[in-house]
Amino acid sequence: MHENALSKEILDASFVLHSLFGPGLFESVYEELLAYELVKRGHQVERQKPLPLVHGDLNLPNAFRIDLMVDDAVIVEIKSVETILPVHKKQLLTYLRLSGKRLGLLINFNEAHLKDGISRMVNNLK
């Protein structure tokens, strides 16, 4: 499945969960719920996937942790915060660059209307 079609599936599942539970839960709860929903839909989901950083001879195998990696293609970073800050978007863009993945979604479930909490980030996606 192409990244764009996969992101539509991820967002659909996110909207379903947000309509059921609304804002106000912990990020870890939304992460588990979204992973569960995506697995039910037939997707492979890795939670808290380590992302290494290599610089010369230095290898940091657990430098970062990706909230969700879906079908080894799309990175999903989940937030439940009052406001998405520029650092949150930079974090996702860094994950995309380091992993070589082309599409990432930053989803802030702490919004009255989930559509206001979605940021789509690309890294050489056509």
Summary of the structure (lengths in Angstrom):
residues: 126
radius of gyration: 14.2
end to end distance: 14.5
largest distance: 48.0
contacts: 378
relative contact order: 0.19
helix: 40%
strand: 33%
